[in-house]
Amino acid sequence: MLRPRLNPPTDIFPPNPWAIEAVRYVRELVQDFTGQAETMFALSNGYLGIRGIIDEGTPVREAGTYLNGFYEHRPISYGERAYGFPTVGQSILNCPDGTVMSLSVDDEPFILVEAEILSYRRSLDFRTGTLNRDVVWMTAAGKRLRLRTVRLVSLAHRHLAALEYELTAENAEAEVVIASELRNDQPLAADTSDPRLAEGFVGPVLHPTGSRAEALRAILSYRTASSGLALGCGMDHVVTADCPVATKAACDDDLARILFRATLAPGQTIRIHKYLSYHYSGDTAPEPIRSQVAWTLDRAVETGFASIRARQHADVDRFWQRADVQVDAGDASNVRLQQAIRWNLFQLMQASERAEGHGIPARGLTGRTYEGHYFWDTEIYVLPFLIFTNPPMARSLLKVRYDMLDSARDRARELRHRGAMFPWRTINGREASAYYAAGTAQYHINADIAFALRQYVEVSGDVDFLHRYGAEILVETARLWCDLGFFSDRMGGRFCIHGVTGPDEYTAIVNNNCYTNLMARENMRYAAEVVRMLERDDPESFANLLRRTGLDPDEPEAWNQAAERMYLPYDERLKVHPQDDAFLDLERWDFANTPEDHYPLLLHYHPLNLYRSQVIKQADMVLAMFLLSEHFTTEEKRRNFEYYDPLTTHDSSLSVCIQSIVANEIGLREKAIHYFYFALAMDLSDIGGNMMHGAHIAAIGGTWLALVYGFAGLRDTRGRISFRPCLPATWNRMSFTLRIRGRVLRVELDHVAATYRLIEGEDLTLWHAEDCVRLSSAAPSATRAIRPPPGGGHEPGS
């Protein structure tokens, strides 16, 4: 059920371990690859994102400039309403586009698909954090021109993007006009049957609140009608040339344009540095927001493009020092493998580096699919990467969940629950999911957040966050589980949770989803543990917790009782854990007679067809066995995996990375590497056929999980750091860096030994298999032999 779509030809997109490059321009491929390239070459810093449209603005599939958390409300329409259905959603907005630099030569427009291209190269450079283009073409009159551009979205200044535009007349005099634009074009409402795509808006979305223009600068401001957010955006320019340049500015509510006119003699060049600034706020009047834009532009002009570019290079270099994963496959495919790994890691940096105060949208800021919403994807698939490579950002993302806690309490009350119910999908903390069966019913998001919170605290050592914010989240989420579930007489007094949906969205509204019950149990146990710890060790924090939550003294014991008596489905005949109470009673999906073009199934079958069958969209029990590995024996993992793997379509991009980790753990090495390569290529090979709509950020996080938790065998249960490495047979070496409680650990692996190096910080204790390894300043390095992997049994088919 895993099927690559359009794979970019290697003669156009060659292997390069530090860049994604297009080295030829092929008109015949424009229609197929334009949208995919716009995602592939997108730039972002986690706050501001710009899709990789070309500088002329055409051809274009889906232009996009996005600000994390900048949204408009939209009404949610239902054919039939019911109590508790959300009525208002949120949708990220397309901000005015400032990337366009249209060009005319001798009054003829330069249009890439029509021009006679002599040479072409476009490159997303992972080392410098820039998008570069170099194109040489010949006009119909035989004039040869060269255009070089460099684009970046600053990591140092999250409100800033910058562009260098350099045009040279090579062999003849040319009259050129360059139009630099800042244009407000909102996408129209989409007519689509794909529920994953963003909703469009009918009518104006950004309402002008004024503009100002002087010299080479223009600033526009807007306000959204319903969400009440104020937006300011602007552009400024610095021009240098080997000849005189005339300029002309025009500005209205939705379009600002600066024209540059020059006559270039052979060998002469005009160079324009363009700076873009975006700010938004919920309570800022138009003039102050325009002033903030102006201050960002002032600083950019004073700093200069060369310095901004150098700072970008330094910031990206620091990212690679803490986050690079180096793999040596020892053959011709190694460069392509390293290229794909680094593109994935680069996307994680772009999605998170300056996202402070916000969540991470499902597609980052590379597209509007899923409307810029935050899901559980962040906590389970992305946060582990940040916990081990960028702990401050992991903390920020968890703080965003804390800031949503009051809204989660409101939602719980609306659903007639105690505690808090975090939204399935949201931007502002309010539930925006219109389909409750696959949205609101996924109560496991509460436990996912609690799980990530625990992982962060135990790996980072940030107990202050736990005391100030985390404990309150734990109390309210544990309360919900205790209220939602009940002690069932029919189940021998076990604690049951009914009417929920687990991670597998092809099975909905079930009783005792095993993943949900397992995670809820951990949530309640940890909440009770933390409350008792605060009461014993930090009376001041405990008093604050009582004040904020009204905690009853008996509640922690009630959570413990529910956790200890939690019902976990188990089938004695098959010796597997049923995904839920009824799953094994369902008829198996008829995979043999399902047409290849009917995947993903959700686009071709009514949900009821799926709910009545044993068919799985993504890892559910397998995910539970990864996250809570210590609760399953190796034999239980093998039996469960062999039962569920053939039923899994992997219609979700979140599936294959987890299958890879567990397959590796139980000794299914070929299947592990097979699934890993699909996870790695999810976007670059466009396996889902929808890369044009944005990068799959959580699946990309899952790629890191498959490398570090899978092949390196990392586990961090209860903060105990352990490794059980087993590299793929075709790889020679792998190395990476982790941050653990203020220490920096370098891990280097091959098939014979694992070397652990303490690069920074005080003593660190870890485990290599069952061997305790102690690193210190006196003995900062240790090497341990890697034992041969277990036999692992047969390789089940998929």
C-alpha positions in Angstrom: 0.0 0.0 0.0 3.1 2.2 -0.1 3.5 3.5 -3.5 5.9 6.3 -4.7 4.4 8.8 -7.1 6.5 11.2 -9.2 10.1 10.8 -8.4 12.3 13.8 -9.6 14.8 12.5 -12.2 18.4 12.3 -10.9 19.8 14.2 -13.9 17.6 17.2 -12.9 17.8 16.8 -9.1 21.3 15.3 -8.5 22.5 13.8 -5.2 24.2 16.4 -2.9 24.6 15.8 0.8 24.2 19.5 1.6 21.5 20.7 -0.8 18.5 20.0 -2.9 19.2 21.3 -6.4 17.5 21.5 -9.7 20.2 21.8 -12.3 18.1 21.9 -15.5 14.8 23.5 -16.4 12.5 21.1 -18.3 9.3 22.6 -19.6 7.6 19.3 -19.9 7.9 18.7 -16.2 6.6 22.1 -15.1 3.0 20.9 -14.6 4.0 17.8 -12.7 6.6 19.3 -10.4 5.8 23.0 -9.8 3.7 22.4 -6.7 6.1 19.8 -5.4 9.1 22.2 -5.9 7.3 25.0 -4.1 7.2 22.8 -1.0 10.7 21.4 -1.6 12.2 24.9 -1.8 10.1 26.5 0.9 11.8 28.7 3.5 10.6 29.2 7.1 11.8 30.0 10.6 8.8 28.7 12.5 7.1 32.1 12.6 7.3 33.2 9.0 7.1 30.8 6.1 7.4 31.4 2.3 6.7 28.7 -0.3 9.3 28.2 -2.9 7.7 30.1 -5.8 10.1 31.4 -8.3 10.9 35.1 -8.3 8.9 36.1 -11.3 5.8 34.7 -9.6 4.9 32.4 -12.6 4.4 29.6 -13.2 2.9 29.0 -9.8 0.8 26.2 -8.3 0.1 27.5 -4.8 1.7 30.8 -3.6 1.9 31.2 0.1 3.4 33.5 2.8 2.3 32.4 6.2 2.6 33.6 9.8 2.3 31.0 12.5 -0.9 31.5 14.4 -2.2 34.3 12.1 -5.7 33.1 11.2 -9.3 34.0 10.6 -12.4 32.4 12.0 -14.6 30.5 9.7 -18.0 29.1 10.3 -18.2 25.3 10.4 -21.2 24.1 8.4 -23.1 20.9 9.2 -25.9 19.3 7.3 -27.2 18.2 10.7 -26.1 19.8 14.0 -25.8 18.3 17.4 -24.9 19.5 20.9 -21.3 20.2 21.4 -20.3 20.4 17.8 -17.8 23.3 17.3 -19.4 26.1 15.3 -16.3 28.2 14.5 -13.0 27.0 13.2 -9.8 28.7 12.5 -7.8 28.8 9.2 -4.3 30.1 8.7 -4.2 33.0 6.2 -2.1 33.7 3.2 -0.4 37.0 3.9 0.6 39.5 1.2 3.3 38.0 -1.0 6.5 40.1 -1.2 8.7 37.6 -3.2 7.7 38.7 -6.7 10.3 40.5 -8.8 9.0 40.5 -12.3 11.3 41.4 -15.1 11.0 42.9 -18.6 13.9 43.1 -21.1 13.4 45.6 -24.0 9.7 45.7 -23.0 9.3 41.9 -23.3 8.4 40.0 -20.0 10.8 37.3 -18.8 8.7 34.2 -18.4 10.7 31.2 -17.5 8.6 28.6 -19.3 8.8 30.6 -22.5 12.4 31.7 -22.4 15.4 30.1 -24.2 17.3 28.8 -21.1 21.0 28.4 -21.6 21.8 27.3 -18.0 19.8 26.8 -14.9 20.4 26.0 -11.2 18.2 26.3 -8.2 19.4 25.2 -4.9 18.2 25.0 -1.3 21.4 25.1 0.6 21.2 23.3 3.9 24.5 24.8 5.2 23.6 28.5 4.6 19.8 28.4 5.0 19.3 30.1 1.6 17.4 29.5 -1.6 19.7 30.3 -4.5 19.0 30.5 -8.3 21.3 31.1 -11.2 19.7 31.3 -14.7 21.2 32.4 -18.0 18.9 32.9 -21.0 18.8 34.4 -24.5 16.1 36.8 -25.7 14.5 36.4 -29.1 16.8 39.2 -30.2 19.9 37.2 -29.2 20.7 39.1 -26.0 22.1 36.9 -23.2 21.4 37.8 -19.6 22.2 36.3 -16.3 20.0 36.4 -13.2 21.3 35.4 -9.7 19.0 35.5 -6.7 19.4 34.5 -3.0 16.4 34.3 -0.7 16.3 33.7 3.0 13.9 33.8 6.0 16.0 35.0 8.9 16.5 32.7 11.9 18.0 35.6 13.9 15.1 38.1 13.2 11.9 36.1 12.9 9.9 38.9 11.4 12.4 39.3 8.5 12.9 37.8 5.0 15.5 39.1 2.6 16.3 38.7 -1.1 19.3 39.5 -3.3 18.5 40.1 -6.9 21.4 40.5 -9.4 20.9 40.9 -13.1 23.7 41.2 -15.7 23.6 41.9 -19.4 26.3 39.6 -20.8 26.7 40.3 -24.5 24.5 43.3 -25.5 22.9 46.4 -24.2 19.5 45.8 -22.6 16.8 48.0 -21.3 15.4 46.4 -18.2 12.4 47.1 -15.9 12.2 45.2 -12.6 9.0 45.4 -10.7 9.3 44.6 -7.0 5.8 43.8 -5.5 4.0 43.3 -2.2 0.6 41.9 -3.3 -2.4 40.8 -1.3 -4.0 37.9 -3.1 -6.0 35.5 -1.0 -6.7 32.0 -2.4 -10.3 31.4 -3.5 -12.5 28.8 -1.9 -11.5 25.4 -3.0 -13.9 22.9 -4.5 -12.3 19.6 -3.4 -13.3 16.3 -1.9 -10.0 15.9 0.0 -10.8 16.7 3.6 -7.1 17.3 4.4 -7.0 20.5 2.3 -7.6 23.9 3.8 -10.9 25.7 3.5 -11.0 28.8 1.4 -12.8 32.0 2.1 -15.5 33.7 0.1 -15.0 37.5 -0.1 -12.3 39.7 1.4 -10.4 38.3 4.4 -7.8 41.0 5.1 -9.4 44.4 5.5 -7.1 47.3 4.7 -6.4 49.7 7.6 -3.9 52.0 5.9 -0.6 52.1 4.1 2.4 54.4 3.7 5.1 54.6 1.1 8.2 56.7 0.8 11.3 56.3 -1.4 11.9 52.6 -1.9 9.7 51.5 1.0 6.1 50.6 1.2 4.1 49.3 4.2 0.5 47.9 4.2 -1.7 47.1 7.2 -4.8 45.0 7.6 -7.2 43.6 10.2 -9.2 40.3 10.1 -12.9 40.7 10.5 -13.7 38.0 13.0 -10.5 37.0 14.8 -9.6 40.7 15.2 -5.9 40.2 14.4 -3.9 43.2 13.1 -1.3 42.6 10.3 1.5 44.8 9.1 3.8 44.0 6.2 6.3 46.0 4.3 9.2 46.0 1.9 12.3 48.1 1.5 15.1 48.1 -1.0 18.7 49.0 -1.5 19.9 49.2 -5.1 23.4 49.4 -6.6 24.2 49.4 -10.3 26.9 50.0 -12.8 24.6 52.4 -14.6 21.9 55.0 -13.7 18.7 53.6 -12.2 15.3 55.3 -12.3 12.8 54.4 -9.7 9.0 54.8 -9.3 6.7 53.8 -6.5 3.0 53.1 -6.4 1.0 51.9 -3.5 -2.7 51.2 -2.7 -4.6 49.0 -0.2 -3.7 45.6 -1.8 -0.6 46.3 -4.0 2.6 48.1 -3.5 5.1 48.2 -6.4 8.5 49.7 -6.8 9.8 49.9 -10.4 13.5 50.0 -11.2 14.4 51.0 -14.8 17.9 50.9 -16.2 19.9 50.4 -19.4 22.6 47.9 -18.9 25.6 47.9 -21.2 27.4 44.6 -21.9 28.9 43.4 -18.6 26.9 45.8 -16.4 24.9 44.6 -13.4 22.1 45.9 -11.3 21.8 44.5 -7.8 18.7 45.0 -5.6 18.5 43.9 -2.0 14.9 43.5 -0.9 13.8 43.3 2.7 10.4 42.0 3.8 8.9 42.4 7.3 5.8 40.8 8.8 4.2 41.5 12.2 0.8 40.7 13.7 -0.9 41.2 17.0 -4.3 40.8 18.6 -4.4 44.2 20.2 -2.4 46.6 18.2 -3.8 49.5 16.3 -2.8 50.0 12.6 -0.2 52.7 13.1 1.8 50.9 15.8 1.8 47.7 13.8 3.1 49.6 10.7 5.8 51.2 13.0 6.9 47.7 14.1 7.3 46.8 10.4 9.3 49.9 9.8 11.7 49.2 12.7 12.4 45.8 11.3 13.1 47.2 7.9 15.3 50.0 9.4 17.4 47.4 11.1 17.7 45.2 8.0 18.8 48.1 5.8 21.3 49.3 8.4 22.7 45.7 8.9 22.9 45.0 5.1 22.3 41.8 3.2 25.8 40.5 3.5 25.7 40.6 7.3 22.2 39.1 7.4 23.3 36.3 5.1 26.5 35.6 7.2 24.4 35.5 10.4 22.0 33.0 8.8 24.9 30.8 7.9 26.2 30.9 11.4 22.7 30.1 12.9 22.2 27.2 10.6 25.7 25.9 11.3 24.8 25.9 15.0 21.7 23.8 14.2 23.8 21.2 12.4 26.2 21.0 15.3 23.4 19.9 17.6 21.1 18.1 15.2 22.9 16.5 12.3 22.7 12.7 11.8 25.5 11.4 9.7 25.1 8.0 7.9 27.7 6.2 5.9 26.0 3.6 3.7 29.3 2.8 1.9 27.9 2.8 -1.7 26.8 5.1 -4.5 23.4 5.6 -2.7 25.0 7.1 0.3 25.0 10.7 -1.0 21.3 10.5 -1.8 20.6 9.0 1.6 22.4 11.7 3.4 20.7 14.3 1.2 17.3 13.0 2.2 18.1 12.8 5.9 19.4 16.4 5.9 16.4 17.8 3.9 14.2 16.2 6.6 16.2 17.6 9.4 16.3 21.0 7.7 12.5 21.0 7.6 12.4 20.3 11.4 14.6 23.3 11.9 12.5 25.5 9.7 9.2 24.4 11.4 10.5 25.0 15.0 13.5 27.3 15.3 11.5 30.6 15.9 8.1 29.2 16.8 8.3 30.4 20.3 4.8 31.2 21.6 3.1 29.1 19.0 2.6 25.4 18.1 3.9 23.6 15.0 1.3 23.3 12.3 0.9 19.8 10.7 2.6 21.1 7.5 4.8 23.6 9.2 4.7 26.9 7.3 5.1 25.2 3.9 1.4 25.0 3.0 -2.2 25.6 4.2 -3.2 21.9 4.3 -4.9 21.2 7.7 -5.4 25.0 7.9 -2.3 25.6 9.9 -3.7 23.6 12.9 -1.7 22.0 15.7 -2.3 18.3 16.4 -1.0 15.6 18.7 1.6 15.0 16.0 3.8 17.6 17.7 3.9 15.9 21.1 4.5 12.4 19.8 6.6 12.8 16.6 8.3 16.2 16.8 8.9 16.9 20.4 11.3 14.1 21.0 13.7 15.5 18.4 13.5 18.9 20.1 13.8 17.5 23.6 17.2 16.0 22.6 18.4 18.8 20.3 16.7 22.1 21.3 15.2 21.8 24.8 14.2 25.5 25.1 11.9 25.1 22.1 10.5 21.9 23.5 9.7 23.8 26.6 8.1 26.6 24.6 5.8 24.2 22.8 4.6 22.6 26.1 4.1 26.1 27.5 1.7 26.7 24.5 -0.3 23.8 25.6 -0.4 25.2 29.2 -1.6 28.5 27.8 -4.5 26.6 26.2 -5.5 25.0 29.4 -8.4 27.3 30.2 -9.9 26.7 26.8 -9.4 22.9 27.4 -11.3 23.3 30.7 -14.1 25.0 28.8 -14.2 22.2 26.3 -14.4 19.6 29.0 -17.3 21.3 30.6 -19.0 21.5 27.3 -18.6 17.8 26.9 -19.9 17.3 30.5 -16.5 16.2 31.8 -14.3 17.2 34.7 -10.8 18.4 34.1 -9.6 19.6 30.7 -10.1 18.3 27.2 -7.4 19.5 24.8 -8.6 20.2 21.2 -8.0 17.7 18.5 -7.0 20.4 16.0 -6.6 24.1 16.8 -4.7 27.3 16.5 -6.1 29.4 19.3 -6.9 26.6 21.8 -10.5 26.1 20.7 -11.6 22.9 19.0 -11.7 23.3 15.2 -12.5 19.7 14.2 -15.8 19.3 12.5 -15.9 15.5 12.4 -16.2 14.3 16.0 -15.7 10.6 15.3 -12.1 11.2 14.0 -11.6 14.4 16.0 -13.1 15.1 19.4 -13.3 11.4 20.1 -9.5 11.1 20.0 -9.3 11.7 23.7 -5.8 10.3 23.7 -4.4 13.7 22.9 -4.7 14.5 26.6 -2.4 11.5 27.4 -0.1 12.3 24.5 0.5 15.8 26.0 1.1 14.3 29.4 3.5 11.7 27.9 5.5 14.4 26.2 5.5 16.6 29.3 7.0 13.7 31.3 9.6 12.9 28.6 10.7 16.6 28.5 11.1 16.9 32.3 12.9 13.6 32.7 15.3 14.1 29.7 16.0 17.8 30.2 15.9 17.9 34.0 13.6 21.0 33.9 11.7 20.3 37.1 10.9 24.0 37.4 8.6 23.7 34.3 6.9 20.7 36.0 6.3 22.7 39.2 5.1 25.9 37.5 3.0 24.5 34.6 3.2 20.8 34.1 1.6 19.7 37.3 -1.5 21.7 36.5 -1.8 20.0 33.1 -1.4 16.6 34.7 -4.1 17.2 37.3 -6.7 18.4 34.7 -5.9 15.6 32.2 -6.0 12.9 34.9 -9.3 14.3 36.1 -10.8 13.8 32.7 -9.7 10.2 32.4 -11.1 9.4 35.9 -14.4 11.1 34.9 -14.6 9.6 31.4 -13.9 6.0 32.4 -15.8 3.7 34.9 -15.3 0.5 36.8 -17.2 -2.1 34.9 -19.0 -5.0 36.6 -19.1 -6.9 33.3 -15.3 -6.6 33.1 -14.7 -7.8 36.7 -14.4 -4.3 38.2 -11.8 -3.2 35.7 -11.6 0.5 34.7 -13.0 0.9 31.2 -13.0 3.8 28.7 -15.8 3.7 26.1 -16.7 5.7 23.0 -13.2 6.9 22.0 -11.1 6.8 18.8 -7.4 5.8 18.9 -4.7 6.9 16.6 -6.1 4.6 13.9 -8.7 6.8 12.3 -10.1 3.9 10.3 -11.6 2.5 13.5 -13.7 5.0 15.4 -15.9 5.3 18.5 -14.8 2.1 20.1 -14.7 0.7 23.7 -11.3 0.2 25.3 -9.0 1.3 22.6 -5.8 -0.3 23.9 -3.5 2.6 23.0 -5.9 5.1 24.7 -6.2 2.9 27.9 -2.4 2.4 28.1 -1.6 6.1 27.7 -4.4 7.2 30.1 -3.0 4.8 32.7 0.4 6.4 32.4 -1.2 9.9 32.5 -3.0 9.1 35.8 0.0 7.4 37.4 2.3 10.3 36.6 -0.2 12.9 37.8 -0.6 11.1 41.1 3.2 10.8 41.5 3.8 14.5 40.7 1.1 15.7 43.1 2.6 13.6 46.0 6.1 14.8 45.1 5.0 18.4 45.2 3.2 17.9 48.5 6.3 16.3 50.0 9.1 18.4 48.5 7.7 21.8 47.4 4.9 23.1 49.7 4.8 26.4 47.9 4.2 24.9 44.5 1.8 22.5 46.0 -0.2 25.3 47.6 -0.3 27.1 44.2 -1.5 23.9 42.5 -4.3 23.6 45.0 -5.3 27.1 44.5 -5.3 26.8 40.7 -7.1 23.5 40.5 -9.1 23.1 43.6 -7.5 19.6 44.0 -9.3 17.3 46.4 -6.9 15.3 48.7 -8.6 12.0 47.6 -8.2 12.6 43.8 -4.6 11.3 43.4 -5.6 8.0 45.0 -8.6 7.7 42.7 -6.3 8.2 39.7 -4.0 5.5 41.0 -6.9 3.1 41.6 -8.2 3.7 38.0 -4.7 3.2 36.6 -4.1 0.0 38.6 -7.4 -1.5 37.5 -7.2 -0.3 33.9 -8.7 -2.8 31.5 -6.4 -3.8 28.6 -7.9 -6.0 25.9 -6.1 -9.3 25.3 -7.1 -12.3 23.2 -5.9 -15.6 24.8 -6.4 -17.5 21.5 -4.3 -15.3 19.3 -2.1 -14.1 22.1 -2.4 -10.5 20.9 -3.8 -7.3 22.3 -6.9 -6.4 20.3 -6.9 -2.8 19.2 -10.2 -2.4 21.0 -13.0 -4.7 22.4 -14.6 -5.4 19.0 -11.7 -5.2 16.5 -11.1 -8.9 16.2 -14.8 -9.5 15.6 -14.7 -7.4 12.4 -14.3 -8.8 8.9 -10.9 -8.3 7.4 -10.7 -5.7 4.7 -10.5 -7.2 1.2 -7.1 -5.9 0.2 -6.8 -8.3 -2.8 -9.8 -6.7 -4.5 -9.0 -3.1 -3.6 -7.8 -1.2 -6.7 -4.4 0.4 -6.4 -5.8 3.8 -7.2 -8.2 3.6 -4.3 -5.6 4.5 -1.7 -5.8 6.4 0.5 -9.0 4.6 1.4 -10.5 7.7 3.1 -10.9 9.4 -0.3 -12.8 6.4 -1.9 -14.9 4.8 0.9 -17.5 6.0 3.3 -16.2 6.0 6.9 -18.7 3.3 7.8 -17.2 1.0 5.3 -13.9 1.4 7.0 -15.2 1.2 10.6 -16.8 -2.2 9.9 -13.6 -3.8 8.8 -10.2 -4.8 10.2 -8.2 -2.2 8.3 -5.8 0.3 9.8 -4.8 3.7 8.6 -1.8 4.1 10.8 0.1 2.5 13.7 -2.1 2.2 16.8 -1.1 -0.9 18.9 2.4 -0.7 17.2 2.7 2.9 18.4 1.7 1.9 21.9 4.4 -0.8 21.9 7.0 1.8 20.9 6.0 4.6 23.4 5.4 2.1 26.2 8.0 -0.5 25.2 8.7 -1.5 28.8 5.1 -2.9 29.2 5.5 -5.5 26.5 7.7 -8.5 26.2 9.6 -9.1 22.9 7.3 -12.0 22.1 4.2 -9.9 22.7 5.6 -7.2 20.4 6.3 -9.8 17.7 2.9 -11.3 17.8 1.1 -8.0 17.9 3.3 -6.6 15.0 2.7 -9.7 12.9 -1.0 -9.5 13.4 -1.4 -5.7 12.7 1.2 -5.0 10.1 -0.6 -6.8 7.2 -3.8 -4.8 8.1 -2.1 -1.4 7.9 -2.5 0.7 4.8 -0.1 3.4 5.9 -2.6 5.9 4.4 -1.3 8.2 7.2 2.3 9.6 6.8 2.7 8.9 10.5 2.7 5.1 10.2 5.8 3.8 8.5 8.3 5.4 10.8 6.8 3.7 13.9 6.6 0.3 12.0 10.3 0.7 11.2 11.2 1.2 14.9 9.3 -1.8 16.2 10.3 -4.0 13.3 13.9 -3.3 14.1 13.4 -4.0 17.8 11.9 -7.4 17.2 14.5 -8.4 14.7 12.7 -7.8 11.4 15.7 -6.0 9.9 14.7 -6.0 6.2 11.2 -4.7 7.1 12.7 -2.1 9.3 14.9 -0.6 6.6 12.2 -0.9 4.1 9.8 1.1 6.2 12.6 3.6 7.1 13.3 4.4 3.5 9.6 5.0 2.8 9.4 7.3 5.8 12.6 9.1 4.7 11.2 9.6 1.2 7.7 10.5 2.2 7.9 14.0 0.7 10.9 14.0 -1.6 9.4 11.0 -3.5 5.9 12.3 -3.0 4.7 9.0 -1.8 1.3 10.4 -0.7 0.9 12.4 -3.9 0.2 15.6 -1.9 3.7 17.1 -1.2 2.5 20.1 -3.3 0.4 21.1 -0.4 3.2 21.2 2.2 5.8 19.1 4.0 4.6 16.4 6.4 6.4 17.7 9.5 5.4 15.0 11.9 6.4 12.3 9.5 9.7 14.0 9.1 10.1 14.0 12.9 9.3 10.3 12.7 12.3 9.9 10.4 14.5 11.1 13.2 12.8 8.7 15.6 13.4 5.8 13.2 17.1 6.7 13.1 17.8 7.4 16.7 15.1 5.2 18.5 15.1 2.6 15.8 18.6 1.9 14.5 20.5 3.4 17.5 18.0 1.8 19.9 17.6 4.8 22.1 15.1 4.5 25.0 14.5 7.1 27.7 12.0 5.4 30.0 11.8 7.2 33.3 14.7 9.3 32.2 17.0 6.3 32.0 19.0 6.8 28.8 19.8 3.5 27.1 20.9 2.3 23.7 20.7 -1.1 21.9 22.1 -0.3 18.5 21.6 -2.4 15.4 22.5 -0.7 12.1 21.1 -1.9 8.8 23.4 -4.4 7.2 24.1 -2.1 4.3 25.2 0.8 6.4 28.7 1.2 7.8 28.4 3.9 10.4 26.0 6.4 12.0 26.6 9.3 14.4 24.5 12.0 16.1 24.4 14.3 19.0 22.0 14.5 22.0 21.4 16.9 24.8 20.6 15.3 28.1 20.0 17.2 31.3 22.5 19.9 30.3 25.1 17.5 28.9 26.0 17.0 25.3 26.5 13.4 24.2 28.0 12.3 20.9 27.1 8.8 19.7 29.1 7.0 17.1 28.0 3.6 15.8 29.2 0.8 13.5 28.5 -2.9 13.4 31.2 -3.7 15.9 31.1 -1.1 18.6 29.3 2.0 19.9 31.3 4.9 21.2 29.8 7.4 23.6 31.5 10.8 24.1 30.7 13.4 26.7 31.3 16.6 24.7 30.0 19.1 27.3 28.7 19.0 30.9 29.1 17.1 34.0 29.0 13.3 34.6 26.5 11.3 32.7 25.3 7.8 33.2 23.7 5.8 30.4 23.2 2.2 29.5 24.5 0.2 26.5 22.1 -2.8 26.5 22.4 -4.0 30.1 25.9 -2.5 30.6 26.1 0.7 32.7 28.3 3.4 31.1 29.6 6.3 33.2 31.1 9.3 31.4 32.9 12.2 33.2 35.4 14.9 32.5 38.1 12.5 33.6 36.8 9.7 31.3 34.6 11.4 28.7 34.6 8.5 26.2 33.5 4.9 26.4 33.3 2.2 23.7 31.2 -0.9 24.0 30.8 -3.9 21.8 27.6 -4.4 19.8 26.3 -7.9 20.2 24.9 -9.7 17.2 21.2 -9.1 16.8 18.7 -11.8 17.8 17.4 -14.1 15.2 14.1 -12.3 15.0 12.0 -14.9 13.2 10.4 -14.6 9.7 9.6 -11.4 7.9 5.8 -11.2 7.7 4.3 -9.8 4.4 2.5 -6.5 4.3 
